[in-house]
């Protein structure tokens, strides 16, 4: 017997999202319906826990077995909940959210913004974490107060505590006057800690105290000051391995990740590429005071959609700006206007390695191999490329280089600078 589908009415003459209820006469799991509608699985047989979890992961709102004595009341209640109309969330004009994935993120922001709980934003570099952080602030009751962004990777470790918590006059050499710090500056508002994974452990411990007790003590003082702000943190790394390796505090993670919003990479929201490109075209025209290029040829748009976008939205913005800067005439971006790297992105051959085996073999055969020089050359090339991509930010470059670049040092940027000094000798 096949699963039955039931369409229900809201009671106001409009129909609910169909199919709303899927009925299976056996324990066999139903096939998830197409579309974005939520659905309820009703089974005549008992439903095992793993089957219920599988159904929910496939989009089910609830799984109800008719063998339960309260099955009828449960079904009626779940149907009533599904028929409650959702309030449409409209993103601001400066935020592009055309795809279902993007609209889902905006809906998350709308639900989370009215609270004062910490939010952890995760996602690759260039996915728009600061944009979402500002939206959380703008849609919150704290919107009339300050939004204070802090780039943790840009602050040297030895200055992190002073920058965040402030210092008293005379607390250290050069402290000629009192400084309240960024956390106090955000009183009543929101503080955004970008790249929170670059915060040194000493500052993490003090930050945990701030989150738990809502008090701040300046360096050089024994007085605790009450503070009221919302904290939003962001990272492009998985913090759990850092916790296991001792680089990030588990307690602080639990406090920051009460609410988590994952920003998906652009390659998972390709429906936004065209709208984002047009958005950046208008921004370029306004910023550079040039006539607006308003159109994109179909083949040019297809090339943009086909590109993998490792740099995400930020890379797309740069590509559009570069394209328009070099464009001589016309009101439409053509395929020939796009940078060549977009038309023919580098293909990675899985059989290739960083050091080619045949090249090494030839050097060994000629007796010209110097492992020390080869390793140094590889390090120099990798560091130069990482610095280029991070625009000279040593801490960001160290993160791009991975485990070797970070080492076990508490200051990965310092580790990278030491490597650079050694390689220049």
N, C-alpha and C positions, 0 to 999 in steps of 0.2 A: 504494500500500500504506500502510495506516495505522500509526501508531506503536504498538508493543506496550508493555504495562505489566506489570511483574513484581513480585509480592509475595514477600518473603523471611521466613524464620523466624529468630528469635534463637537457637534451639537449646535454649531452656528451656521450650518449649511455647507461648510468646507470639509474636505476629506483630510484625514491624517496621512502621514507618509506611508505609502503602501509598498511592500507588505509589512504590516505592523506586528502580526503574530504568526509564528510558524509552528504548526502542530505536527508531531511525529507520533504515530501509534506505537512505535517500538523505541528501544533505547538508542537506536541509530541517530547519530548527530545530524542535524539539518545542514543543508548547503546554505552558506550565508547569502542573503539576497544582494542583488546589485544595488548600486547607488549609495548615498551617504546616510540613508534613513536608519535610525536605531530600530531594533526589533527584539521581540520576546520569543524565547523558545519554550514551548509547552510540550511536554512529553507524557504519554500515557504510562510510561514505565519509569522506574526510579532513575534519577540522574546522579551519576557518580561525580565526585568533586573535581576530578581531572577533566571530565567532559564539560562540566559547567565552566571551568576556567578556559578551556579551549573555545567554547562558544563566545565568552566575553571578549577574548582576544580577537575573535573574528568580527566583533562589532555588536554582539548581543547586549541588550540592556539588562536582561534578567533571564534566568533559566528556572522554570517552575515545573515540578512533577505533579501530575494529577493524583498521585498516590498520597500526597500530603493532605491531612484533614482540612487545612486552611488554604488549599490551592485556589479555590474560587475567589476568596477575599484577596489573596495575594495578587492574583491575575488582575482583578478589578483595580486594585491600588496602583499596580505598575502601569496599567493602561492609562489611568488618570494622570499619572506623572508624565508619561510620554506625550500626552495630548496638551500639556501646558505649553503654550506657544513661547518660543525663545525670542528674547529681545534682540533685535538686530544690532550688531556692533559695527559702527562705521569708523574706519581708520582715518586719522587726520590726513590732510592733503599731501604732506611731505612723506608719508609712508605708503609704499606700494604693497598691496595685499590682494592680488588677483586670484592666486591659486587657492585651492581648498586648504593646503597645508598652512599657508600664510594666514588665512582667515581664522584657522584654528588657533594659531599662536596669538592673534589679536584678541580672540575670545578668552583665552587664558589670561592675558594681561588685564582684560576688563574685569574678570572675576577676582583677580588677586589684588589689583590696584587699591581698592578701598580699605584693605587691611593694613596693619602696621608691622606685619611679620616680615622677617628677613626673606630675601629672594636670592637664589643662586641661578645665574644665567650661564648656560654652558653652550658650547658650539665652536666651530672652527674660526680661525682668524678671518675677519672680514664679513661675518654674517650679520652684523648690526647690533651687537650687544649693548653698546652705549645708547643707540637709538631707542631700543626697547626699555632700557633703564630710565631714560628721560620720559618715555610715555607712561611708565608706571608712576613716576612722580607727578606728571601733568594730570593724570586721571585719579590721583589720590587726594584726600583731604589736606595734604601738606603742600598742595600746589602753590600756595601763596608764599611759602618760605623757600629757602635756598636749595638748589640742587648742586652738590659739591662733588665733582668727579676727581678721583685720585688714581693715577696710573702707578700702581705699585712697582712695575718693572722699571720705571724711569727714575725711581728714587733709590740712591745708594743705601745699602743695608744699614750702614752706621747712622744714617739720617732718618730712617723710617719712623722710629719712635717719636723723635722730635717733631717730625712733620705731621704725624697723626694726632698725637696727644698733647703737643705743645711743650713749652719749657718756661721755667721761671728765670728771671734775670739773674745772671751769674751761675746758672746751672752748669755751664761748661765754658771753655774759652771761646769768646766771640758772642756769647749770649748777653748782649748789652741791654736788651729790653725784653719784657715778657712777650711770649708768643702763645696764643691760645690753641693753635693747631686746627687741623681740618675737621676733626670730629665736633669740636665746639662751634666751629663756623657753620656747621650744618644744623644747629639747634632749631628744632621744630620742623626741619625739612628732611632731606634725603642725602645720604652720603653713598657714593658709588665707588666701590673699590674694584677697579679693573685689574685683571691679571693678578688675582689674589694669591695665586700659587707662588708668586715671587716674594711674598711677605716672609721675612726671617722669623725663626721660631720664637725669639724673645718678644717680638712685636705681636705674634700670634697669641701668646699667653696673656699679654695685657689686653689685647682686643677681646679675648674670650671673657675676661673680667668685665669689660665694658658692656658686652652683650648680656651677661647674666645679671649684673647689678645696676646697670645704667648709671655708672659713675665714671669720671675721668680724672686722672691725676697727672698734672704736668711734671715733666722731668725736673728734678731739683726741689719738688714739693712733697709734703706728706699729707696734703689736703685733698679730699675727694670731692669733686663737683658733680652734681646731678646733671644728666644730659637727657635729651629727648630727641631722637632722630630715628629714621628708618634706614637700615643698611641694605644695600643691594650689592652683591659681589658677582664677579664674572671671571670665567676661566675658559681657555681653549684646550685645557688638558683634563684628563680623567684624574681627579684628586685621590682616588682610592689607592692606586699604586704608590703615590707620594706618601700617603699615610703609612702604608706597609713598610716603605723604605725610611721612615722617620723624618721626612721633609715637611710634612703637614700634619697638624694636630687633629686627631679623630674627634675630640670634643668640639673644636671650632667648626669642623665640617658639619657635624650634626646641628649646630646652632645656625649655620649659614644656609643649610640645605633643607630647611623646614618646607619651603616652597621652591620647586625647581622648574625652570622653563628651559627646554632645549631648543635652540635655534638651529634649524636644519640648514645644511649647505645648499648653495644655489643649484647644484646638480640634482637635488631632490625636490626642487620647486621651479622647474623649467617654465611653468605657466606664467611666472612673473618676469621672465627675461625681457619680453617685448615691452611690457609696461615700464619696467625699470629703465630700459634703454631710452625710452621716450622721456621719462622723468629726468634723466641726466642730460638729455639733449636740451630741455628747457632750462635746466639749472646752468648749463654751460653758457647758453645765450644770455641769461640774466647776469651771470657773474662777469662775463667777458664783454658784455654790451655789444653783442653781435646779432645780426638777423638770425632768427630761429630756424634751424633745420628740423623740420617737423615729421618727415617721412623716413621709412626704412624699406628698402626693396625686399621683396619676398625671399630672394636667395640670400641676401645679407642677413635677414632675420633667421633664416634656417641655419646659417653658419654660426650665428651667436648661440642658438639653442643647442647645436651639436657640440660646441666647445665644452670641456669638462669644468672650467672655472675653478681651479685650485685656490685662487685668491678670493673667490666668492663675490659678494656684491661690490666690495672695494675694487676688485680687479675689473669688474664690468664697468664701473664708473671711470676708471683710468683708461680703459679701452675706448669708451665713448668720447672722453675728453681728447685723447690722442687723435682719434679719427677726425674729430671736428677741427682740431687745431691745424691739421694738415690739409683739410678739405679746401679746395680753391673756389668751387662754384657749385650751385645746385642746392635744392631744398630737400634732397632725399639722400640718405646714406646708401651708397651702392656697395656691392660686393667688393669691388676694386678699391673702395675707400678703407676697408678694414685692414688692420695690421696683418702682415704675413703670418705671424705666429698663431693667429686665430684661424686662418684658412688652412694651415698645415701644422697643427700642434705636434710637438715632438712625441714620437711613439716610443714607448718603453718596451724593449725586448726582454722578456723574462729570462732569457738565456744569458743576458749581459750582466756583468758585475762591475763594480766601480773600477777595479784594476783588471785590465784584460789579460787573461792567462797567456795568450800567444805573445803579447808584447813582453811580458815578464820572462817568458821562455827564451825569446830571442836575446834579451840582455844577459841572461844567465849563460847562454851558449857562447856569447861574445866575451864573457868575462867582464861585462860592463855594469853588472848589477850592484847597486848600493841600497840595501833595504832601508837604511836610515834616511837617505836622501829621498827615496820613493815615498816613505811615510810622511816625511816633512812636506813634500810637494802636495800630497793628498790633503794633509791638514791645512796647508796654506790655501789651496783652491777651495776647500769646503768652507773655511772661515771667510774668505773673500766673498763667496756667493751668499753665505748667510748674512753677512753685514750688508751686502747690497740689497737683499730682500727686506731686511729690517731697518733700512735707511740709517745705518750706523749705530743702532741701539744694541749695545753689547749683551745685555740681559736677554733681549728678544732673540738675538743671533744664537746665543748659547742654547736657548730652548729649541730653536730650529735644528741644531746639530744633534740633539738627542742625548742619550745617556753619556756618551764620551765627552760631549761639550760641557755638560753639567758636572760630571764627576760626582764627588761626595761633598763638594764645597757648599757652604751656606750662601755664598755669593757667586752664582754662576757667571755673571758678567765679569767679576774679578778673575775667575778662572780663565775665561776666554782672553782677557787682556794679558794675563801672564803668559798664555800660550803664544799670543802675538809677539810679545817682547822676545820670547825664546826663539821664535822662528825668524826674527829679523837679525839675529846675531850671525 
